[in-house]
């Protein structure tokens, strides 16, 4: 189902082939490791997440008296990653990130499948990046050319402002957008009402290469526990450095 333009997957349907049925969802969400995963996901994606209440829940998890349902989780922590719906198409739904976690808990076979699929996609991504570095062929195909030093300077990201660094961004995609383009997707649409698509559709080859690198770097920074504002500063510095390096390369100068 759709919720705020985001796909939510039915966990209830995922349990339909297991004899325990949807009761497995209740067993899964009482698991302390599950709650820790849900807490990290909400911390990254939900600015209204009730973190103090989450700490209370995690502290109680694992004791004999501990009980938890999806409804309780949502009401106590203001979580947005899961939904409970009544009616004909009712049941428990979750964001795909959480649905993957649930599927791996349900099925070791699915966990192995997901790992293999991730490795396949990363290999394909690496192959695409290698092709992207063949700049002469790629730039000729898209008919890209840097005409003036002024254009060149405009492609280098600006340092983020203090105001930008104090904002809380709804998702990690917008964090990367601000770091390299200086704008969120919503702000870009508001400032460009006559353009189709989104701001990434109008990015140059260099910007897309840097963006791909930043996605991997951001994942590492999240794993290190850096706050969103600290990550934004680091990612903005990376974007400026890498864009300067690409735009000043001898390969591009020969193409001008």
N, C-alpha and C positions, 0 to 999 in steps of 0.2 A: 504494500500500500504506500501511497505518497503522503508525506508529512513535511510541509515547508520545502517542497521541491526536492526532498530526499527520499530515497527508497528505503522502506522498512520491510524486513522479511519475517514471515510468520514462523516463530519457534514452535507453535502448536502443530503446524503442518509437518515440521521436521521430525516430530516425535511420533507421527501416525503409524509408522511401521514397527515401532517398539512396543512390546507387550505392556510395559509400564505406562505408556502414553504420555500425556502432558504432565503427569506428576513428576516426570524427570526434570521439568523446568524448575520446580520448587526445590528439588534436591540439588540441582546445579547452583542455584543462587544462594543457597546456604553455605556453599563451599568458600572457605576463606580466600583461597587463591582467586576464585571467580570474583569475589567482592573487591579484592585489590585491583584486579584488571579493570573492572567497571569504574572504580574510583579514579584510576589513571586516565581512562578514556574521558570521563566527565570533566576532569580537571583541565584537560587539553581543549575540549570542545564546548564546555558549558560554563559561561562566566557567572551564572547564578547558582552553581553547585554548592550545596551546604556541606562544606568540608568538615567543620567541627562535628556535625552529626555523623558524617561518614567515619570519622575517627572513633566515635563511640561504637558504631556498628562493628567495625573491624576488631575492636578490643573484645567485644562480646562473642564474636564468631569463633566457633570451635568448642564452646562450652556446651554442656548438656542441656541447658535451658534455652539455648539460642534458637530462635525461629525467624524466618524471613520469607516474604513473598515478593513478587514483582511489584504489586500494588504498594506494599509497605516501603519498598526501596524507593519508588518514585515519590511517594508522599513525604518521606522523611528527609530525602536528600535533594529534592527538586531535580531529579535526574531527567534527562531528555533522550537518552540513548535507547530507552525501552518504552513501550506503550501497551496498555491493556484495553481491548475493545470488546464491547458486548454486541449481540445481534447475530445476524446470519453469517457475516464474515468476521465474527469476533475471534478473540484469542489473544495470545501474547505475541507482540511484534518487537523487533529490535533493529537498530542500525546494522548495516551489513558487517561492520567491523566486529560487533558483538555477536552477530549470528555465526560468523566464522569461528569465533571462540567457542560458542556453544556446540557447533558441529564437530569440532575437534575433540571436545569433551565427550560427546556422544559416541564418536566413531574413530578409532585409531586408523582405519582405512582412509577416512576422509582427511585426517591429519597428514598422512603420507602423500595423498593426492595433492593437497594444497601446497606442501613443500616442493614437490616435483613441478607443479604448475608455476610456482614463484620462480624457481630456478630457470625454467624454460623462458618465462617472460623477461627475466633479467638478462639471459643470453641474447634474446632478440633485441632488447634495448641496447646492449653493448654493441651488437652488430650495426644497429642504426646509427649509433654515435660514431663508429668507425667510418661509416659511409659519409656522415656529416663532416668529417674532417677533410674529406676530399673537396676542399672549398671551391676549386676552380670549376668542377663539374656541377656542384650544387648551386653555386652562385649564378652560373650561366643559365641553369634551368629556371630559376626564379627571377632572372634578369635583375639581380640586385647589384647596386653600385653606390659607393659613397662618393658624392659629387664635390662636397666642400668641407673645409675644416669645421665650419659652423654646424653642419649636419653631424659630423663626427662627434663633436663635443656634446650635442644634444642626446646622443645615444648612451653616453656614460651616465649611470644613475647618480642622482643628487644625494647628498648626505641627508638622512632623515632628520626631521625637526624634533624638537623636544615634545611638541604636542602629539606628533605621530607616535612617539615612543611611549607616551603615557596611555594611549588608547588600548582597549582590549579588543582583539580581533576575533570574530565569531568562529573562524576556521583557519587552518594552517595555510590553505591556498591563498587567502587574503594577506597573511603575514608575508608570504613570498612575493606577492604582487606589490606590496608597499616597499619591500626591500629593493626590488629591481626596477619597478615602474613608477614608484612614488604614489600609487593610488590603489584603492580597493576596487574590486569588480563593480560594486554598486556605484561608487563615485565616478568611475569611468563611464558607465552607462548614462548617468545623469548628465555628464559633461559632453557626451557624444550621442545625443538622441537620434541622429540621422544615420548612424553606423550600425550595421548588422553584426551579429556575433558578439564576442567579448574581447577584452584588451589583449589577450594572448594570441588571438587570431591576427593581430596587426604587429606582432613582435617580429624582429629581425632574426636571422639565423643565429647570430651571436647571442642575442638575448635568450633564445630558446636553449642553446647549449649551456649557458650560465644557469638558467632556470633549472635544467635537469641536474646539474651539479649541486645546486643549492638544496634540492629536495633530499638528496642523500646526506648532505651536511646537516640539514635541519633534523633529520631522523637521529643522527649521532648526538646532536645537542640536546634533544629531548631525552635521550637515554642517559645523558650526563646530569639531568635534573635542572637545567637552566630555565629561568623564568622566561615568559614570552618576550618581555621587553629586552632582556639581555640577549636572547636569540636574535631579535630584530636588529640590534646594533651589530652583532657579529655577521649576520647574513648580508646586511647592507655593505659592510666593509668588503666582504667576499665578492659581492656583485660589482662594486666599483673596481676592485683590483683585476678581476677576471675580464671585465669588459675592456678596460684599458689595454690589457695584454692582447686580447683578440684583435682590437681595432688598430693596434700598432704593429701587428705582425707583418713580416715582409711579404708573405703570400698575398695578403689583401692589397698591400701597396702596389704590387705588380699588376693587380687587376684593375687598378684605377685608370 
